[in-house]
Amino acid sequence: MHMRINVLGLGYVGCVSAVCLAKSGHQVTGIDVDPLKTRMINESRSPIVEPGLGQAVQEAVSSSRLAASSQAPPADVTLVCVGTPSRENGSLDLRYIRRVCESLGSWLRKSASRHVVNVRSTVLPGTIEQVVIPLLEEHSGKKAGIDFGVCMNPEFMREGSSIKDYYDPPFTVIGETDSRSGDVVASLYREIEAELIRTPLRVAEMIKYVSNAFHALKVTFANEIGNICKGLDIDSHQVMDVVCRDTKLNISPSYLMPGFAFGGSCLPKDLRALLHKARQLDLEPPLLRSILPSNRRQIEIALRTIVRTASKKIGILGLSFKPGSDDLRESPVVELVERLIGKGCQLSIFDREVSLARIFGANRRYIEQVIPHISSLLKPDLQEVLEQSEVLVVAKNSPEFAELLSQGADGKVVIDLVRLFPQAGRDNALYQGLSW
């Protein structure tokens, strides 16, 4: 059965969810306060850089199954996909969740039919019961679980591969106030072949945090092992390749490749929120608390490796925190660049995804307002970076960079933070790896 679906928030999660649900035949309206995002959707353009999303938006809009607006039309289900950023102390900033719930509650008051509110935003355990439901009930005058349903449906999409991850998740998790509402949300994913797990609300809220904390842990663990291996003249990738063959204990090879620090909009934020929650409970998780300091240490190691070359002309290949994304929020490469600028280095940066001509909305504002001095270092041509640099730092795994370096780097020192070439030799003095 096809439904009318409203998606509140057209960031990565909301935009991808809206497009994929429209492709499944549902009538979807994306709601956002940013008029640029809604206009771009209605003009059949994607408001974010994400592989395959531009074409998918075009097809969904042309089929009349996807539209965007600042106002919510009548619908059967609402997906809440607004951001939950960090405050300075690491706690979650729920202002967008609160605003959406107040507005949605007023909307529910006028709705005659039973509606399901499905939260996809990442929120700490207890948020649905203590914030979302009370605000919805207060502003609607109705009762959750009776007059309307509320579900928690965490997403497991990675920026750069979010469409693929939407259709091929590890599982689909639905936390529910009542089984009737859970049935409605489950029907949205009928075409997806993945295990369906239905849980209490708090379990569904917690799963995303545990998953992201584990991913953050795996990256840091591999880097620390890699540093030890390098000190012992052991190829850390050979060691970790053997470790990753043990798939019986739920080890994911995706995050167990020694290299540079982790970053992005999820892992640092969610880990800080989990640690803040532990402090509120007077608990001390020493292993979790060690992850972010160790991650910063990996940036220090990269900095020392570059400084040891004694060159001031540095080319940075890649600026966003991972391939296929223009997201610069908490990118460890941005922090590395800041530190190199402080050391007096002359930097040239190339990142095809991070181009002022291609990015919009929050990412563009971030560049213009937070790191304008770095945006001025972005070069439009990869060859220009090559010509202006004595040392090349590979900070993103890109076929374009691999092709360039496979042809030779004209005697320049190459510091590879991502291991572009799995079979690269360790005896090349001009080619250095980080943690391998």
Order of alpha helices (4+ residues) and beta strands (2+ residues): beta-alpha-beta-alpha-alpha-beta-beta-alpha-beta-alpha-beta-alpha-beta-alpha-beta-alpha-alpha-alpha-alpha-beta-alpha-beta-alpha-alpha-alpha-beta-alpha-beta-beta
